[in-house]
Amino acid sequence: MERSGIPQSILKGVIAIFMIAFLTSIVFAFLLKFTTIAEDSLQWVITALSFIAFFIGGFISGKSGGEKGWLLGGVTALLFSCLVFLLQFLGYDEQFSLLQLLYHGGFLVAACFGGIIGVNIATNKT
């Protein structure tokens, strides 16, 4: 793998996470607006979908990178977490809480696993 492919594969993973987060946000916004579902009842579903989104983002990074999937997935998750932190800190003047740090640590692990699996699926072993 050439060096120019690394940033592209990480960017693909981050874009995938943003797209999944955006689409699920729209779906849940409509569900909350037009049904009687309470936001508290969807907390675990949203958390699970967040982990799945990071797994998929890591998977895409690993598959397009071709090697070192754990690293590509990890950097993808770290880049996304840094973007969220910057938005939260600069836009809302709030810092990460301990709970958020734990979630983002779990997201990091999920993306690393996704990257590992992505590399192994992309590699044609005979």
N, C-alpha and C positions, 0 to 999 in steps of 0.2 A: 504494500500500500504506500502510495506516495504521500508526502506531507500535506499537499494541498487538499487531499481527500478527507483529512481529519476534521478540519473546521466545517466542511460541507456536511459531513455526516452528523456532527454535533448539532449544527443548525437545523438539519432535517428533523432530528429528534425533538428539539425545543419547539419548533413550529408544530410538530404533531401534538405535543402536550398542550400548547396554546389552543390549537384547533379543537381538540377533544374537550378541553375545559370550556371553551366558548360555546360549543354545541350543547354540552350537558347543562351549562348555565341557562341557555335559552329554553331548553326543555323543562328544567325545574322551575324557571320563572313562570312559564305558562301553566305548569301544574299548580303552583302555589296561587297564581292569580285566578284561575278559572275552576278550581276544585276546592273542596273543604279540607284538603290535606294541610296539616300544620308543618311548619319548618322543622320543628323538633323531631317529628317522626321520620324525617328524611336524613337525619344527621349521619347515621351509619351507612346508608346507601351512598351518600355524597362522599364520605370518607373512602369507601371501597372503590368507587369510581375514580377517585383521585389516585389511589395506588395503582389501579389498572392503567390510567392515563400515563403515569410515569413508567410503568412496565413497558407499555407500547412505545413510548418515546425512546427508552433505552434500547428496546428491540430494534427499532428503526435505525438508531445510531449504530448499533453493533452490526446489523445486517449490511448497511451501506458502507461501513468502515472496513469490514472484513477481518479484522484482527483486534485483539485487546478490547473485547467487548465490555468487560467490567470497567475499564478506564473510560471508554467512550460514553457508556451509560452513566457513570458517576459524574463525569464532567457535564453531561447534559443536565442532570438533576441539579448540580451545583450552579450552573449558569441560570437555570430557571429560578432557583431559590434566591440567587443574588438579584435577579430582576424583580422578584416579588418583594424582597427586602428593600430595594431602592424605591420602588413604588410606594410601599408602606411608609418608609421613613421620610422620603422627600415629599410625597403627596399628602400623607395623613399625619405626619409628625409623630409616628409611633414606632417603637422598637419591637423586635421579635420577643414574644413571650416564651417561657420555658416549654409550654405545650406546643407552640408552633415549631420550636427547634426540634422537639421530639418527632413531630409529624414530618418535618423536612428530612430528618435523619432516616425515618422509615421510607420516605420517597427516594432517598439516595440508594438505599438497599434494593428497593423494587426496580429502580432504573438499572442498577448494576446487574441484577439477575436478568432483566430484559436484554441487556447488552450481551451477556454471556450466551443466552439462548439464541439471540439474533445472529451472532457470529457462527455458532455451531450449526444453525440451519442454513446459513449462507454458504458455508464451506461444503464443497462437494467431496465427501469421503468415499473412496472406493476400496 
